[in-house]
Amino acid sequence: MNQNLSFSQVSSRISQSPSLFFSSSFRPKRSEVEKPAVAFIPPPTLPHATPDPIAQKESSRISQSPSLFFSSSFRPKRSEVEKPAVAFIPPPTLFSSSFRPKRSEVEKPAVAFVPAPTLSHAAPDPTAQKESSLISQSPSLFFSLSFRPKRSEVEKPAVAFVPPPTLFSSSFRPKRSEVEKPAVAFVPAPTLSHAAPDPTAQKKSHRSVPILKLLATTAAAAFLISPSYAQTPATTRAQPWKQIPIPPLPAFKPAQPHRVELENGVVLFLQEDHELPFINGTILIRGGSRDEPNAKVGLTSLYGETWRTSGTATISGDKLDDVLEDKAASIETAGGTASTSMSWSSLKGDFDTVFAQTIDLLLHPTFKADKLQLAKQQLETGIARRNDDAGGIANREAIQIAYGPHNPYARELEYATVGAVTLDDLSAWHKKTVVGSNIIIALSGDFDSAAMEAKLRAAFAPIPRGDRFQSVKATFIDPKPSVNFVSKDDVNQSNVLIVGLGTERSNPDYYALSVMNQVFSGGFGSRVVQDVRTKLGLAYTVEGNYGASYDHPGIFVVEAATKSATTVAATKALLAEIDRLKTEPPTPAELSKAKDQVLNSFIFHYDSPDKTLGEQVTLAFYGYPADTLEKYKAGIEKVTAADVSRVANKYIDINKLAIVVVGNESQITPSLATLGLGAVKNLDITIPPPPGGKPAE
């Protein structure tokens, strides 16, 4: 037979033989099957297969091709199925619209959907053509395109779309070892008793079926037999995850960094981490914004910005940017609440160069007027925009009410205080704070601790010891119960905050307060979220936190964002939840979940060497014991429901909480006065203009 057939000729011949077999020597080209759409399965004419007379008799009702059925002793050789190269093409398997297979008949599916092979170089096998001609005379297997089984009948589908040429005796069972990499679909004969043949479909079955239609049929059937299609009642659905054992957390033993204190008071913390070839360093210097003069609030922010951008006597800040960018390195400076800082990062191979530039900037800065002016403009822009956001206003005013407007932790930048800072102020601050007794240095990365210690000693030993910076202890007074309101006419919702003083981390009750905080406001499962947001539907967002700072009280805050019309209702709901925390101890389930959440989040805060190093440096900065982290886990585990009730009643007092609301007064009905907490105080958030000039735009 001519093997150089055109595509149309091959297609025409295939359409006359829906189950066309190709010779065992057929091997498709790789390019033709790179994205295969055919199933290659071994031919049913294996030389060692012996016909089964019983199977032949049974098959007469289905097909006139008895040679396809074999005895129960038939075992294909592994070599014959390991890399099969013969294509079996099922004829159209369409059923009548009235056909509904019984569930028992389709409970165990055996479906093989195979598109017709249109490979141009495939050589037809005359024997296979003859056999397929006989098979095509068995129209009883073809049904109408309108066939749609009921969902209940295919809940565990096993659709009887069966290609006749691949049917074997019911007793056929290949050995597991012989089909370890199976490529054959073994399917039972479709002997559904109530299937009604469709004469029209019988006639159509002798014509070619377009590839796309066949693929569409395949996709539809694949959807039907997908396990996800089956629906299981919720009451009977298995929940194996509830049986997963959850072992207790092991003892928390964070890696302790190598600590060295130099003679001049400089403290070094070294933490080796050889995972990546990087070295990161931080220098903490005591003294921050809480220590600024009232008339020059903003000094440390300007200092931290101008320090880096000005550069040194040997290299400008702009030139330093270019040098560091070429090395994918960085050197940064910043001002904080309790300290200023310098940090650097580089590849291990560039450490010596980048570290030398860091030391140069630490010891020999040159504060420049143009860089100071640029930093001032940036702060002034922030001042001009600080009343744009309702949430920002609420947070700022809440902090001032909780701490007091003149408390160093609540002071705000103003045009006048920023403008008062001079270059001499920056130089004086640097000279006062950059001394050995104020400095803590932390390094982590790919280095040898002994060698790194030697380098650091050589770099920092010349720094004079100096006097340790002493921060002024601030006074904290609980706020008075009050309702404080900021009118913002361009919003249609209210930001509600209830605030009071929190605690310090050194408080022995810190562990119980942490668990109390989790029960009350720790995520979506907490009381305040479940009641105010989920059950009552009074807020878009609800949050809370019983704050604890290292060396001064944090802030206890509960906040919600709500529609203007539900402002009062949401506020009352928040107050009710605060009161319930004092009167209703946590249930065993609440307590257990809260403790688990606290401990699990705690562990992930310190799951890497650099995270642990950062916390250890912070603890050392504020004078906490080195084993503080190790004690935390045991402290949380010991907390009981009685402890939570005790600290709730000890530290939370409605009479020491103030309410701050930012919203559209015309839309808030009923008015805030109905809260019954006295007259509503309207807060003035007007921004004082700069001396002798217009505010920054």
Secondary structure, 3 states (H helix, E strand, C coil): CCCCCCHHHHHHHHHCCCCCCECCCCCCCHHHCCCCCCCECCCCCCCCCCECHHHHHHHCCCCCCHHHCECCCCCCCHHHHHCCCCECCCCCCCCCCCCCCCHHHCCCCCCCCCCCCCCCCCCECHHHHHHHHHHCCCHHHCCCCCCCCCHHHHCCCCCCCCCHHHECCCCCCCCHHHHCCCCCCCECCCCCCCCCCCHHHHHHCCCCCCHHHHHHHHHHHHHHHCHHHCCCCCCCCCCHHHHCCCCCCCCCCCCCCEEEECCCCCEEEEEECCCCCEEEEEEEEECCHHHCCHHHCCHHHHHHHHHHHHEECCCEHHHHHHHHHHCCCEEEEEECCCEEEEEEEEEHHHHHHHHHHHHHHHHCECCCHHHHHHHHHHHHHHHHCCCCCHHHHHHHHHHHHHHCCCCCCCCCCCHHHHHCCCHHHHHHHHHHHCCHHHEEEEEEECCCHHHHHHHHHHHHCCCCCCCCCCCCCCCCCCCCCCEEEEECCCCCEEEEEEEEECEECCCCCHHHHHHHHHHHHCCCCCHHHHHHHHHCCCCCEEEEEEEEECCCEEEEEEEEEEEHHHHHHHHHHHHHHHHHHHHCCCCHHHHHHHHHHHHHHHHHHCCCHHHHHHHHHHHHHCCCCCCHHHHHHHHHHCCCHHHHHHHHHHHCCHHHCEEEEEECHHHCCCCHHHHCCCCEEECCCCCCCCCCCCCCC
